[in-house]
Amino acid sequence: MSTFDDLVAEAADAPVAGWDFSWLDGRATEQRPSWGYHRLVAERMARASAALDVQTGGGELLAGVPRRPPLTVATEGWPPNVARATRLLHPLGAVVVAATDTDPLPFGDDAFDLVVSRHPVAANWPEIARVLAPGGTYLSQEVGPASVFEVVEFFLGPQPEEVRANRSPDHAGRAAEAAGLEVVDLRLEELHTEFFDVGAVVYFLRKVVWMVPDFTVEKYLDRLRAMHDHIEREGSFTATTTRFLIEARAPRSP
């Protein structure tokens, strides 16, 4: 069996660009929401004429859609992901535009009849409403409140209730309506993520950087040893994952 040092060193050296978690195959499992987000996106993409994927990561979602609209655009803010998404999506006819999560969307009003986003850092609702054509749809799967907080609190200690309640689907629904959109679907599910070795935890925290924002192996070495001991003793470390689906529609022209 691999030692603690081997597991941590391997995960610390693994590349983390993009939004592909295949490195975790056999080392961690994540239960998927029942609604099947990729299938929903594929269905809507097949009917759209112009689509935008906001915060595309490495472009994996768009690349996996069987039929994309004639005009398909993606935005991404992290330079390694911009490069990765460009290499993946340009041969498929999709354009990648560099834009940070806080930038205004670099498109004109009413530009897209479909906007999607999987696990955005934050949804810029006024901008989403602005670029949606009348009758257009925004479809997003987001990380919900206190997701994987068993891991977060293992490293950071108990979090205040306002932090645990952040990313509420109800808050997202109200923000969408405040931007002038009609919420037509809003669903939350509690799921499970299971880590089978400490290297999987290191990789996860290096990739999903907002979970433990100051994470480094060196800073949290003692907690990683404690995590390793827990997994060795229990066989895994299990956390509750929350996801919500939100679909909102722009009003049609009078």
Backbone hydrogen bonds, N-H to C=O, Kabsch-Sander energy under -0.5 kcal/mol:
donor,donor_aa,acceptor,acceptor_aa,energy
7,L,3,T,-2.5
8,V,4,F,-2.5
9,A,5,D,-2.5
10,E,6,D,-2.4
11,A,7,L,-2.0
12,A,8,V,-2.3
13,D,9,A,-1.3
14,A,10,E,-0.7
21,F,19,W,-0.6
24,L,21,F,-2.0
25,D,22,S,-1.8
27,R,24,L,-2.8
28,A,24,L,-1.9
29,T,194,E,-2.2
31,Q,192,H,-2.8
36,G,33,P,-1.0
40,L,36,G,-2.1
41,V,37,Y,-2.7
42,A,38,H,-2.5
43,E,39,R,-2.3
44,R,40,L,-2.0
45,M,41,V,-2.9
46,A,42,A,-1.8
47,R,43,E,-0.6
47,R,44,R,-0.7
48,A,44,R,-0.9
48,A,45,M,-0.6
51,A,71,L,-2.6
52,L,114,L,-2.1
53,D,73,V,-2.4
54,V,52,L,-0.6
54,V,116,V,-2.8
56,T,75,T,-2.8
59,G,56,T,-1.7
63,A,59,G,-2.3
64,G,60,E,-1.4
64,G,61,L,-0.5
65,V,62,L,-1.6
71,L,49,S,-1.3
72,T,70,P,-0.6
73,V,51,A,-2.4
74,A,95,V,-2.6
75,T,53,D,-2.4
76,E,97,V,-1.6
81,N,78,W,-1.0
82,V,78,W,-2.2
83,A,79,P,-2.3
84,R,80,P,-2.0
85,A,81,N,-3.4
86,T,82,V,-2.2
87,R,83,A,-2.2
88,L,84,R,-1.9
89,L,85,A,-3.2
90,H,86,T,-2.1
92,L,89,L,-1.3
93,G,90,H,-1.9
94,A,89,L,-2.0
95,V,72,T,-2.3
97,V,74,A,-3.1
99,A,76,E,-2.0
99,A,97,V,-0.5
103,D,100,T,-0.8
107,F,105,L,-2.2
110,D,130,R,-2.5
111,A,108,G,-0.9
112,F,131,V,-2.6
113,D,50,A,-1.4
114,L,50,A,-1.3
115,V,137,T,-2.6
116,V,52,L,-2.9
117,S,139,L,-1.4
119,H,117,S,-0.6
119,H,141,Q,-4.1
124,N,122,A,-0.5
125,W,123,A,-1.4
128,I,124,N,-2.5
129,A,125,W,-2.8
130,R,126,P,-1.8
131,V,127,E,-2.2
132,L,128,I,-1.2
133,A,112,F,-3.1
135,G,250,A,-0.6
135,G,251,P,-0.5
136,G,133,A,-3.0
137,T,113,D,-2.0
138,Y,248,A,-3.1
139,L,115,V,-2.4
140,S,246,I,-2.5
141,Q,117,S,-1.3
142,E,140,S,-0.5
142,E,244,F,-3.1
144,G,242,T,-2.3
147,S,144,G,-1.0
148,V,240,T,-3.4
149,F,146,A,-1.3
151,V,148,V,-1.0
152,V,148,V,-1.8
153,E,149,F,-3.1
154,F,150,E,-1.0
155,F,151,V,-1.4
155,F,152,V,-0.6
156,L,152,V,-2.9
157,G,153,E,-1.6
163,V,160,P,-0.7
164,R,160,P,-2.3
165,A,161,E,-2.3
166,N,163,V,-1.1
172,A,168,S,-1.9
173,G,169,P,-2.5
174,R,170,D,-2.3
175,A,171,H,-2.4
176,A,172,A,-2.4
177,E,173,G,-2.2
178,A,174,R,-2.2
179,A,175,A,-1.2
180,G,177,E,-1.6
181,L,176,A,-2.2
182,E,249,R,-2.8
183,V,181,L,-0.6
184,V,182,E,-0.6
184,V,247,E,-2.6
185,D,247,E,-1.5
187,R,245,L,-2.1
189,E,243,R,-2.6
191,L,189,E,-0.5
191,L,241,T,-4.0
193,T,239,A,-2.7
194,E,29,T,-2.6
195,F,237,F,-2.7
196,F,27,R,-3.3
197,D,27,R,-0.6
200,A,197,D,-0.9
201,V,197,D,-1.0
202,V,198,V,-2.3
203,Y,199,G,-2.6
204,F,200,A,-2.3
205,L,201,V,-2.5
206,R,202,V,-1.9
207,K,203,Y,-1.8
208,V,204,F,-3.2
209,V,207,K,-1.2
211,M,208,V,-1.8
215,F,212,V,-2.4
220,Y,216,T,-1.9
221,L,218,E,-1.0
224,L,220,Y,-2.5
225,R,221,L,-2.1
226,A,222,D,-2.0
227,M,223,R,-2.5
228,H,224,L,-2.7
229,D,225,R,-2.4
230,H,226,A,-2.1
231,I,227,M,-2.4
232,E,228,H,-2.6
233,R,229,D,-2.0
234,E,230,H,-3.2
235,G,231,I,-2.5
237,F,195,F,-2.3
239,A,193,T,-3.0
241,T,191,L,-1.8
241,T,239,A,-0.5
243,R,189,E,-2.0
244,F,142,E,-2.5
245,L,187,R,-2.4
246,I,140,S,-2.6
247,E,185,D,-2.5
248,A,138,Y,-2.5
249,R,182,E,-2.8
250,A,136,G,-2.8
